[in-house]
């Protein structure tokens, strides 16, 4: 029988409450009523020399999952298989932590191995091992004069090493710079980490209670957050489709909100003035988990949760966490030159940035209907639009339009696909002024470029649809007028007489505004460069229509008279009669 050494205590591993979770010893001792001897895999030193391959790790995981320790296991060979597989799983964590990766193949293999080790089914089985070993320790403590406040199992060491591996992989296998520390201090730090792991709940299903409860130490809370982050954020990213195999995480949303409030409440504490790397890392993981369990594509995602999460202070708490993660420097507006692990998690893992932007808009839209400062219903409708996705689509379409040429067929096909999709969105929501104003100009520009550079123009796009959207856009401006003019010139054909008449009124009104210099100040500088295009578009409308439609144009004397009266005075009015 091997009795483990007593583990010291530390303020970071002490419980925040006078009540601490029940944790007992486990060691190499036989378990009554079970046939499996509790052998410690850490005693198998030869296991550290095994060849590191994903196939071996998969076999070891299958062995651990094959045998249920709660059922009788009579075969000594089966006991040894479990012991050997457990030892090799523990050694694989040390291998991933210490290895220096040199090529992409190594990175891919180690990511695959890490994804296997954070499988929730495996972690649940290991927690069962841990609980069984603790029961053996309790049984032995009753018959022994020796007792220890906290003892650890090999599963606790596995959890501790796994949690130390999470930030390293999340940051891209970047090792933190080693610090010269005395060996005794290093041993004490490692013992403190093991102590924190031993304080976690006995059941895997109860792990979420550790992150928001006051009955666990800060180190145990951070360790629980790392495990949740690995399972609910990292594994779905590394193994697509694995999120469907995980139980719904929305059940522990209350615990995550409590954890967010706890971290936010301690931002201005004296301890935060020192090294806050661990707390910032935990806060970044928390935000990333929230962004995954409340997807951004759900309509009114915040309204689907309990009233506890709808309070305005909950959103303020999340913004406080972002402020803490980014560095607490409220006077600095410059981008960070060097990103640490917490910054990388915030930007790379989960959907934190678009999720925060979307939920902020939802929060604003839920407050405005009851506010006296609401000036129009359009602002309330625009607040509900997914601005992040629309602006991303706008930037992508503009970039593809710039790089598309006649020789680049692949990009042209992508541009055509985007044009079809975006026009479909615009047609489906004709009353959304925000979407029209944001996407109309890049769509018209892309169509014009397509007509000039592509022999196979996208057949799914009808000119009538584009004319209708361009004429009936909610907020007309000079940019819309000039891109619509280029579209008319690139099309070569005009639409039905009624749309042509509306286009004539739209463009002639814009032309008169240019001549009278009544445009907004930010558009006034653009007017000289676009004046010719608008004039040519008006000329195309006149020459392309039939005689009866032309008479309708001339029946509106106001635009024609204004153009004639200002022709000799304006420096860049050169339109023919």
Helices and strands as residue ranges (DSSP letters): G 11-13, G 41-43, G 45-49, H 54-66, H 76-98, H 104-117, H 120-142, H 154-170, H 183-198, G 204-206, H 208-212, H 218-229, I 230-234, H 235-238, G 242-245, G 249-252, H 253-265, G 270-273, H 277-293, G 301-304, G 307-310, H 312-326, H 341-348, H 352-368, H 377-383, H 387-403, H 409-428, H 433-453, H 463-471, H 478-491, H 497-515, H 521-544, H 547-554, H 557-566
